[in-house]
């Protein structure tokens, strides 16, 4: 790509002139020259690179390498890159501990911190480099708020590990923990699985939250199509990182901003892709958050309508057979988009950061002959998408379950009530949970946790003991991308604000009917009213600091658990 003339560049750097142009900005220029920038550098469009690099965990460990390539592309196109960092919390590392409460809260901190740095420094454009579960939605939320030319690039999936000739991911480690507790495998076997499951940098390798949200970003148009699903350590990732650096200058030139990309139609496309791919239930939480940030009317009922009418066609872990690497080789998100556009499950006219429409990007898909990862609609895994929104007296505002289509359509069982994830996990590991039980984990919602811990460790332990189809789990926290079996999360309203889940007693009978989209407790309205009259809110787990601040500000799960909104959409 040829660099622009000085006259053209002058038209591309209007925002940054506020910071670096004129006699009264001499001190600012002096400080920027101290880090090696020249007058020529400062005369060019200044592009922020919001990096979520951290060396705590594999997901974002390699992002410095990719940001260096981005800088090459920005400079080649005639811009000046300035990189800054923000936080990242690893779900996989913190899972099962109090530290997991920081995960969803970090989404808001990421969005806030990027917004602050960008507003303070008048960038002409910005690229967000993300990889872990909450860094993807957090960066996108910030870009929506800023509404300057911007794109997000996903760092890519980890490659799968290999155990006994089969591909495995971190999911198998969690399940092996449950299998060991049940006496099904030895400690040596557990340690062997642990040692091979994560062979290098990249985000968890199934259709878990990170890969789901990366796919959402491509379908929605905020990430260039074909760049997200390239695995983290393939050479092609370096190449597209450079291209993304060049692309941002084109976006400034053509005034392509998030408000032109993140529309209701784009959100509908994204939800359809989550449904068709069997993506994480966290996709519900994050697409609602995008809508709230953008001021778009979009509800949990809209998500249910889209998912109910969109068949599941991707055979991906955790409910399916294949890893994210297999999805990439099969034809990637572009092939899924092509399937969706051709059959009318996606609007082809939505704009993407490349300046092309989703339909134009999808038209160039190349399918691997004989691939079985992305099926045709005629050979769908299930007639409904992987996401289901249930409502009833136990979840008046809704809750979320993820199914492949082979699970029981109805389940009735007795409530086993636990006030924390730790208590529930101890009960599972000590074999206190039996077929027919409904494990209820409450006071783990946005306010009660605070932060909606994801409880993969509990669900995996249940599956590892062979009880996945015989025990149901319910929480006002999260069971999301890595769940198998009957796991229902995001119950709204949550226990901490007086939701019905907070009124349950040990032994209450709970009914779930997937086809009716219902979830109810067999307690009369009068009895529930009496329990509610005697209910007292739990003592806050935190009374100061970021956790307490979040609990004071956060909305319920059916509103995306956001702390920021436009137009009074948060109740």
C-alpha positions in Angstrom: 0.0 0.0 0.0 1.4 3.4 -1.0 1.7 6.1 1.7 -0.5 9.1 1.2 0.7 12.6 0.1 1.2 15.2 2.9 -1.9 16.9 1.7 -4.0 13.8 2.1 -2.4 12.9 5.4 -3.4 16.4 6.7 -7.0 15.5 6.1 -6.6 12.2 8.0 -5.2 13.6 11.2 -7.8 16.1 12.2 -8.3 14.7 15.7 -4.7 14.4 16.7 -3.9 18.0 15.6 -5.6 19.1 18.9 -2.8 17.4 20.8 0.3 18.1 18.7 -0.1 21.0 16.4 0.7 24.7 17.1 3.0 26.7 19.3 0.9 26.1 22.4 1.5 22.3 22.0 5.3 22.5 22.1 5.4 20.9 25.6 3.3 17.9 24.3 5.6 17.5 21.3 8.7 17.7 23.5 7.5 14.8 25.6 6.5 12.7 22.6 10.0 13.4 21.1 11.4 12.0 24.3 10.2 8.6 23.2 11.8 8.9 19.8 9.1 10.5 17.7 10.0 13.1 15.1 8.2 16.1 13.7 7.5 13.9 10.6 6.0 11.2 12.9 3.8 13.8 14.6 2.5 15.2 11.3 0.9 11.9 10.4 -2.3 10.3 11.5 -1.8 8.9 15.1 -3.2 5.4 15.5 -3.7 4.0 19.0 -3.1 0.3 19.5 -5.0 -1.0 22.5 -3.1 -4.1 23.5 -4.5 -6.6 26.0 -1.1 -8.4 26.3 -0.3 -10.2 29.5 2.0 -13.0 30.4 -0.5 -14.5 32.8 -1.8 -17.3 30.7 -1.6 -18.4 27.0 -4.5 -16.4 25.5 -2.8 -13.0 25.2 0.8 -14.0 25.7 1.7 -13.6 22.0 0.1 -10.2 21.4 3.3 -8.2 21.5 4.4 -10.1 18.5 1.2 -9.2 16.6 1.2 -5.6 17.7 4.8 -5.2 16.3 3.4 -6.4 12.9 0.4 -4.0 13.2 2.9 -1.1 13.7 4.7 -2.1 10.5 1.4 -1.9 8.6 0.5 1.4 10.1 3.9 3.0 9.3 3.8 1.5 5.8 0.4 3.1 5.2 1.6 6.5 6.4 0.5 6.5 10.1 2.2 6.7 13.5 1.4 4.0 15.9 1.2 4.5 19.7 0.7 1.3 21.7 -0.8 1.2 25.2 -2.0 -1.7 27.4 -5.0 -2.6 29.4 -5.9 -5.5 31.8 -6.8 -9.1 31.1 -8.1 -11.8 33.5 -7.8 -15.5 32.4 -11.1 -17.4 33.0 -9.3 -20.7 32.7 -6.7 -19.9 35.4 -9.1 -18.2 37.9 -11.9 -20.8 37.4 -13.1 -22.2 40.6 -11.6 -19.5 42.8 -12.7 -16.1 44.1 -10.5 -14.6 41.4 -13.0 -15.7 38.8 -15.3 -12.9 40.0 -12.8 -10.4 38.4 -13.4 -11.8 35.0 -16.7 -10.1 33.9 -15.8 -7.0 35.9 -12.6 -6.8 33.8 -14.8 -6.4 30.7 -16.0 -3.0 32.0 -12.5 -2.0 33.2 -11.1 -2.8 29.7 -13.8 -0.7 28.0 -13.4 2.1 30.5 -9.6 2.2 30.3 -9.4 2.1 26.4 -12.0 4.8 26.3 -10.1 7.0 28.7 -6.7 6.6 26.9 -8.3 7.2 23.5 -10.2 10.3 24.6 -7.2 11.7 26.4 -4.9 11.3 23.4 -7.1 12.3 20.4 -6.2 9.3 18.2 -7.2 9.5 14.6 -8.0 5.8 14.6 -7.6 2.9 16.9 -7.0 -0.9 16.7 -7.8 -3.1 19.6 -5.8 -6.3 20.0 -7.7 -8.9 22.1 -7.7 -12.6 22.7 -9.2 -13.8 26.0 -12.9 -14.1 26.9 -13.6 -10.6 28.2 -11.0 -8.7 26.3 -12.9 -9.2 23.1 -16.2 -7.7 24.2 -14.5 -5.2 26.4 -12.5 -3.8 23.5 -15.5 -3.8 21.2 -17.6 -1.9 23.8 -14.9 0.7 24.0 -14.8 1.1 20.2 -18.6 1.5 20.1 -18.3 4.3 22.7 -15.5 6.2 21.0 -17.0 5.9 17.5 -13.9 6.9 15.6 -12.4 4.7 12.8 -11.6 1.5 14.7 -11.3 -2.3 14.4 -10.6 -5.2 16.6 -8.2 -8.0 15.8 -8.4 -11.3 17.6 -5.2 -12.9 18.6 -6.4 -16.4 17.6 -7.1 -19.8 19.0 -4.6 -22.1 20.6 -3.7 -25.3 18.7 -5.3 -28.4 20.2 -3.3 -30.8 22.3 -3.1 -34.5 21.6 -3.9 -37.3 24.1 -4.1 -40.9 23.1 -4.3 -39.9 19.4 -7.2 -37.5 19.9 -7.4 -33.7 19.9 -8.1 -32.2 23.3 -8.5 -28.8 24.8 -8.5 -27.4 28.4 -12.1 -28.7 28.6 -10.8 -32.2 28.8 -8.6 -31.2 31.8 -11.6 -30.0 33.8 -13.5 -33.2 32.9 -10.5 -35.3 33.8 -10.5 -33.6 37.3 -14.1 -34.9 37.7 -13.1 -38.3 36.4 -10.2 -38.6 38.8 -12.5 -37.6 41.7 -14.9 -40.4 40.6 -12.0 -42.9 40.5 -12.3 -43.4 36.7 -8.7 -42.3 35.9 -5.4 -42.3 37.9 -3.5 -39.2 39.1 -0.8 -40.0 36.5 -3.4 -39.9 33.7 -4.8 -36.6 35.0 -1.3 -35.2 35.0 -0.6 -36.4 31.5 -3.8 -34.8 30.2 -2.8 -31.6 32.0 0.6 -31.6 30.4 -0.5 -31.8 26.8 -3.9 -30.0 26.7 -2.5 -26.5 26.0 0.6 -26.8 23.7 1.3 -23.0 23.3 -0.2 -19.5 23.1 -3.7 -18.7 22.0 -7.2 -18.8 23.4 -9.1 -21.9 24.4 -9.5 -24.1 21.4 -13.2 -24.9 21.1 -16.3 -22.9 20.4 -15.9 -21.4 23.9 -16.3 -17.8 24.7 -13.2 -16.4 23.0 -13.7 -18.1 19.7 -17.5 -17.5 19.8 -16.9 -13.7 20.3 -14.1 -13.7 17.7 -16.6 -15.1 15.2 -19.2 -12.6 16.4 -16.7 -9.8 15.7 -16.2 -11.0 12.1 -19.9 -11.5 11.4 -20.8 -8.2 13.0 -18.1 -6.5 10.9 -15.9 -4.9 13.5 -13.1 -7.4 12.9 -11.9 -8.0 9.3 -13.4 -11.2 7.9 -10.9 -14.0 7.7 -8.4 -12.5 10.2 -9.9 -13.7 13.5 -10.1 -17.4 13.0 -6.4 -17.8 12.0 -4.8 -19.7 14.9 -2.4 -17.7 17.2 0.9 -19.2 16.2 0.5 -19.6 12.4 2.6 -17.3 10.2 -0.6 -16.1 8.6 -1.5 -14.3 11.8 1.5 -12.1 11.5 0.6 -11.3 7.9 -3.0 -10.2 8.7 -1.8 -8.2 11.7 0.2 -6.1 9.2 -2.8 -5.8 6.9 -4.9 -4.6 9.8 -2.4 -1.8 10.4 -2.8 -0.7 6.8 -6.5 -1.1 6.9 -7.1 1.5 9.6 -5.8 4.3 7.4 -8.4 3.3 4.7 -11.0 3.4 7.4 -10.1 6.9 8.4 -10.1 8.0 4.8 -13.6 6.5 4.2 -14.9 7.5 7.7 -15.8 3.9 8.5 -16.8 4.0 12.2 -18.5 1.6 14.7 -21.8 3.4 14.5 -22.0 2.4 10.8 -21.1 -1.2 11.6 -22.7 -2.2 14.8 -26.4 -1.9 13.8 -29.4 -4.0 14.8 -29.1 -6.0 11.6 -25.4 -6.7 12.4 -26.4 -7.9 16.0 -29.0 -10.2 14.5 -26.4 -11.7 12.2 -24.1 -12.2 15.1 -26.7 -14.0 17.2 -27.6 -16.2 14.2 -24.0 -17.2 13.9 -23.8 -18.0 17.6 -26.9 -20.2 17.2 -25.6 -21.9 14.0 -22.2 -22.6 15.5 -23.2 -23.8 19.0 -21.4 -20.8 20.5 -21.1 -19.8 24.1 -24.0 -18.6 26.1 -21.8 -15.6 27.0 -22.6 -14.4 23.5 -26.0 -13.5 24.9 -24.5 -11.4 27.6 -22.0 -9.6 25.3 -24.3 -8.9 22.3 -26.8 -7.4 24.7 -23.9 -5.3 26.1 -23.0 -4.1 22.6 -26.7 -3.1 22.0 -26.7 -1.2 25.3 -23.5 0.7 24.4 -24.8 1.6 21.0 -28.3 2.5 22.2 -29.9 -0.2 20.0 -33.2 -1.7 21.1 -32.3 -5.4 21.4 -33.6 -7.9 24.0 -33.2 -11.4 25.2 -36.5 -12.2 23.5 -35.0 -11.1 20.2 -32.1 -13.5 20.8 -34.5 -16.3 21.5 -36.5 -15.7 18.3 -33.3 -15.7 16.2 -31.9 -18.8 17.8 -35.1 -20.7 17.7 -35.3 -20.2 13.9 -31.6 -20.8 13.1 -30.5 -24.5 12.9 -27.3 -25.7 14.5 -24.8 -26.7 11.7 -21.3 -26.5 13.2 -20.0 -29.6 15.0 -17.7 -27.9 17.4 -16.4 -28.6 20.9 -17.5 -28.6 23.7 -20.8 -30.2 22.5 -19.4 -31.4 19.3 -16.3 -33.1 17.9 -14.0 -30.5 16.4 -11.7 -27.8 17.6 -11.3 -24.2 16.4 -8.3 -25.2 14.2 -10.6 -27.6 12.3 -13.1 -24.8 11.8 -10.4 -22.6 10.3 -9.2 -25.4 8.0 -12.8 -26.2 6.9 -13.4 -22.7 5.6 -13.7 -20.6 8.7 -16.2 -18.0 9.7 -16.3 -16.9 6.0 -17.8 -20.3 5.0 -20.3 -20.1 7.8 -21.2 -16.6 6.7 -21.7 -17.8 3.2 -24.0 -20.6 4.3 -26.0 -18.1 6.4 -26.3 -15.5 3.6 -27.3 -18.1 0.9 -30.1 -19.5 3.1 -31.4 -16.2 4.4 -30.2 -16.6 7.9 -28.0 -13.4 7.7 -28.5 -10.0 6.2 -25.9 -9.6 3.5 -26.0 -5.8 3.4 -24.4 -5.0 6.7 -21.1 -3.0 6.5 -17.7 -4.4 7.7 -14.5 -2.6 8.5 -13.0 -3.6 5.1 -15.6 -1.4 3.4 -17.3 -4.5 1.9 -20.6 -5.9 3.0 -21.0 -9.2 4.8 -22.4 -10.7 1.6 -19.4 -9.6 -0.4 -17.0 -11.0 2.1 -19.0 -14.3 2.4 -19.0 -14.7 -1.4 -15.2 -15.5 -1.4 -15.4 -18.4 1.0 -13.3 -21.5 0.1 -14.5 -24.8 1.5 -12.2 -27.7 2.3 -13.4 -30.7 0.3 -15.0 -33.3 2.5 -14.9 -31.2 5.6 -17.5 -32.2 8.3 -17.1 -29.3 10.7 -19.6 -26.8 9.0 -22.5 -28.9 7.8 -25.1 -27.9 5.2 -28.6 -26.8 6.3 -30.0 -30.1 5.0 -27.7 -32.0 7.3 -28.2 -29.8 10.4 -27.3 -31.2 13.8 -30.4 -29.6 15.3 -33.3 -27.6 13.8 -32.8 -25.0 16.5 -29.7 -23.0 17.4 -27.5 -24.0 20.3 -28.9 -21.2 22.5 -32.3 -21.4 24.3 -33.9 -18.7 26.4 -36.2 -20.1 29.1 -38.7 -18.2 31.2 -41.0 -19.0 34.1 -41.6 -18.3 37.7 -37.9 -19.3 38.5 -36.6 -16.8 35.8 -39.2 -14.2 35.0 -36.8 -12.1 33.0 -35.1 -15.2 31.4 -32.1 -17.5 31.6 -29.9 -19.3 29.1 -29.2 -22.9 28.3 -26.9 -24.3 25.6 -27.8 -27.6 24.0 -26.7 -29.7 21.1 -30.1 -31.2 20.5 -29.4 -34.7 21.9 -30.1 -33.9 25.5 -33.4 -34.6 27.4 -36.1 -32.2 26.4 -37.7 -32.2 29.8 -36.2 -32.5 33.3 -37.7 -32.6 36.7 -35.6 -32.8 39.8 -35.2 -31.8 43.4 -33.2 -28.6 44.3 -29.9 -29.0 46.1 -29.2 -25.4 47.1 -25.7 -24.0 47.5 -24.9 -20.4 48.4 -21.5 -20.4 46.7 -19.7 -22.2 43.9 -17.1 -23.7 46.3 -19.9 -25.4 48.4 -21.4 -26.9 45.2 -18.0 -28.1 43.9 -17.2 -29.8 47.2 -20.6 -31.6 47.2 -20.0 -32.8 43.6 -16.4 -34.0 44.3 -17.5 -35.8 47.5 -20.2 -37.6 45.5 -23.1 -36.0 47.3 -24.9 -35.3 44.0 -27.0 -38.1 42.6 -29.2 -38.6 39.5 -32.3 -36.5 39.6 -30.7 -33.6 41.5 -30.9 -30.0 40.4 -27.7 -28.3 41.7 -28.7 -24.6 42.5 -25.8 -22.2 42.9 -26.9 -18.8 43.9 -25.6 -15.4 45.0 -23.1 -15.6 42.1 -24.9 -13.0 39.9 -23.7 -9.6 38.7 -24.5 -8.0 42.1 -24.4 -11.0 44.4 -21.0 -12.3 43.3 -20.3 -9.7 42.3 -19.2 -10.5 38.7 -21.1 -13.7 37.6 -18.4 -16.3 38.0 -18.3 -18.9 35.3 -18.6 -22.4 36.8 -16.9 -24.7 34.3 -15.2 -26.5 37.1 -18.5 -27.7 38.6 -20.1 -28.6 35.3 -17.0 -30.5 34.1 -16.9 -32.4 37.4 -20.5 -33.5 36.9 -19.8 -34.6 33.3 -16.5 -36.3 34.4 -18.5 -38.4 36.8 -20.9 -39.5 34.0 -23.9 -37.5 35.3 -24.2 -35.0 32.5 -27.6 -36.1 31.4 -28.9 -37.0 34.9 -28.2 -33.9 36.9 -29.2 -30.3 36.1 -27.3 -27.3 37.2 -28.9 -23.8 37.7 -27.2 -20.5 38.6 -27.5 -16.8 38.6 -23.9 -16.8 37.6 -22.7 -18.3 34.4 -22.4 -21.7 32.7 -21.2 -20.8 29.3 -19.0 -21.8 26.4 -17.6 -25.0 27.8 -20.7 -26.6 29.2 -22.1 -30.0 28.3 -25.3 -31.4 29.7 -28.2 -29.5 31.3 -26.6 -26.3 32.6 -28.7 -23.2 33.0 -27.2 -19.8 33.8 -27.8 -16.1 33.7 -31.0 -16.4 35.7 -32.6 -13.0 36.0 -33.4 -11.5 38.3 -30.6 -12.8 40.5 -30.8 -14.0 44.1 -29.1 -10.9 45.5 -32.0 -8.6 44.4 -34.8 -10.9 45.4 -35.1 -13.1 42.4 -36.9 -16.4 42.8 -33.7 -18.4 42.8 -33.0 -16.7 46.1 -36.2 -18.0 47.5 -35.6 -21.7 46.7 -35.6 -24.3 49.5 -33.7 -27.6 49.6 -35.9 -30.2 48.0 -38.1 -27.9 46.0 -39.2 -29.6 42.7 -37.9 -27.8 39.6 -39.3 -28.4 36.1 -37.6 -27.5 32.8 -39.3 -28.0 29.4 -36.9 -27.1 26.6 -39.6 -27.2 23.9 -41.9 -24.9 25.9 -38.9 -22.7 26.8 -40.0 -22.9 30.4 -38.3 -23.1 33.8 -40.5 -23.3 37.0 -40.4 -24.3 40.6 -43.3 -26.2 41.9 -44.2 -23.7 44.6 -47.4 -21.7 44.5 -47.4 -17.9 43.9 -48.8 -17.5 47.4 -46.0 -19.5 49.0 -43.4 -17.6 46.9 -44.9 -14.3 48.1 -44.6 -15.4 51.7 -41.0 -16.5 51.2 -40.3 -13.1 49.5 -41.8 -11.2 52.4 -39.4 -13.0 54.8 -36.4 -12.7 52.5 -33.4 -10.7 53.5 -30.7 -9.6 51.0 -27.3 -11.3 51.6 -24.5 -9.3 53.1 -22.3 -7.9 50.3 -19.1 -9.8 49.7 -17.2 -6.5 49.2 -17.9 -3.1 50.7 -15.2 -1.1 48.9 -13.0 -1.1 45.9 -13.7 -2.1 42.3 -15.9 -5.1 43.2 -18.2 -3.0 45.4 -18.3 -0.2 42.8 -19.3 -2.7 40.1 -22.0 -4.2 42.3 -23.5 -0.7 42.8 -23.6 0.1 39.1 -24.2 -3.2 37.2 -27.4 -4.1 35.4 -28.9 -7.6 35.5 -27.9 -10.4 33.1 -30.9 -9.9 30.8 -29.6 -6.3 30.2 -26.0 -7.5 29.4 -24.6 -6.9 32.9 -23.4 -3.5 31.8 -22.4 -0.5 33.9 -22.9 1.9 31.0 -25.8 2.4 28.7 -27.5 4.9 26.3 -31.1 6.0 26.3 -32.1 4.6 29.7 -32.3 1.0 28.4 -30.9 -0.4 31.6 -33.7 -1.0 34.1 
